[in-house]
Amino acid sequence: MKKVLLAGVPKSPNLGDGLIAYTLNRIISMRGKHQVIHFDLLDGRCDQSMPIYSARGGLHYALAGPPRSAAVEQGASAPALKLNSAGSSKKMTPDALRRLKAYWIHRSKNEKLNRELKQAVGESEAVMIGGGHLLIDTYWTFPLAVRRVAEEAKRQGKPLHILLVGARGPWSSQAKRWLLGVCRYAASIAVRDEDSRRFLLGLDPELAGKTVTLADPALFTPEAFGLTEAAAGQESQGKRTIGLGVMDPHEMNRHCELRWEREACADWWAHAAKFALGAGHGVSFFTNGAASDNAFVEEFVKPRLAGLKGVEFTPYPTTVEQLVGTIAACDTVIAQRLHACIPSLAMGKPTYGLIWDRKLENIFADLGMKSQLIDFRESRQQLAAAVDGRMADSGPAIDAKKLQLYEHIGRILP
């Protein structure tokens, strides 16, 4: 059995990153007998297994997740609740100091991470970095971490592939040297949207020959969790459960020019819930498990809907399985987080995404589903269509994207 190293952020508190690791693990397993060594760029080697769920037993487990008592016994952490600040204190910190802090944190982990990485690369026949939004300059945090893996692969003469990443500027001059050095050594680069490809080629046009745009691996959620097509895309007649996937709007401050105050955002979600109830459906609020999203629901959304029959608040997920199960239990999904929308689309559910981040808009557009994007500033007709379950036929586009991804991974595996 051939081993490959997959370096990403599977231990991230953002369960979307864990979902990427699960689905990539599944795609690789579909391409033959390979063992994946997972390495967290910021935390080191991951020894936990990522099971391959069968179609027979996977749906039940994904729907339920571990029983709550069992989750405690297994050491599962309690959901975190903490609102992000508006960021004023961070804005007052000079960029140079933030980079210096990231550099010393990186240096402090050298002994542990370098030892684990050297061994993992030595065991592997190929090294992959991905997926996720990794080619960004987070005050050197990701540039340093990505460079660490690439340099070890180069030192040991192992092929390097950059797999399904997002790339976005601005990059500092030093981060640009590091990240472009990684890209130039890589045998192949797959980015997850056209904006990322344009950004990289704008920095180095010579990367064009080995850079492709592919879909997000979370489109393989049904395969990764044993959700059969019939079960995943099963339609309910009459009363349906409308899943409302909430994000703390302060997250928008870091990623886009749109601004949405928390009070106004909570009012919008409350209106959406009441609209769905008025149409005769049930409502299930959920998050992707981020601490700030959870706290926003607790402090802003729940009080607006207290005592309203037909509204439930799903327990905040702490595992990828629980997140997938939450989405699988809904008939329609209206959400803002990318990795609430993509699994829902993959399951064949009517899915609407609230605009905020370019990558979400790009992915919907690539699937021919721009009509499924909701602008929260002008959304009454779109909301009515979403609650009604109307949806563009995305099946052929999704199948085509999945085939491209499947074939690309087959080409780069040893």
C-alpha angles and dihedrals in degrees: 000000000000119000126218128186116227112193117192138108104288091149093056116128085233101091090204088073090052090050090054090054092049094049095044088050089054095047091051090050089052089059096062139284106337132143116214120215107202117211122184109218092218102031110029137236118004113216096179114108124238103216123217106231120218121229089241100054103016099079094056093048094045092049094049105027115201112329109263093247091048091048090058091048090051090055096252111169123242115253112273121233119191129134117226115240120241086258100243094134091050091049089056092056111092114243091235091060092049091051091048090052091050090048094053092045087052091049092048090059096046098101095050100037097041091052093049093042094050090053094044094049090047091055093048132081093204136018124219128188114202177255124283137046094314107136094076131110104242091174088296096307097117097029090057094044095047091046090052092060095042093050092051091049090050092046091054094041095242122151113253126210126185105215130200099328134155119234124198139158165263098080121183115235092257094046089049091055092048098044096042088050089056092047093049092052094047117101091214139007124204117185125188101229140024093247089062092050093049090049094052094045089049088061096042119007090190089074090070095091094061102030122095135170116234137169127270110272091230085085083081092062094116091053093045094053103034094251105156116219091247093051097041096049098034111143123219120218120223115349112035136184112247110204114211111197109200130202128187102255091220086075086073090066090071099045113031146015094250117103127200120178116225095240092052092044092051089049090053093052092046089052091049091052093049091046090054092047090050089055090056100258135121123245129220119186117204142162135207088247100261110150094232093049091051092049092047091055092047097047103032113018105037096054090055092057102035112149095005110142118230095033121107131178111217115223109264109261121241097178134050089240091058092050092051091046092052092053093043090056092060125084095204128018128207109180146149104210113088093225092053091053101043098053089047091051090048090054090055095247124146099263132187125185125206111228120246113110125052093227092059091049092046093051093050089048092049088055092050091249106119088128088065092064116102121210103208089208093060108019115128097105092039091050091052090052092048095050089047089056096239113159140170114246101261097161099099093044092049092048091050092050091048092051091052090051093046092051094046093053089047090055096051099043116100 
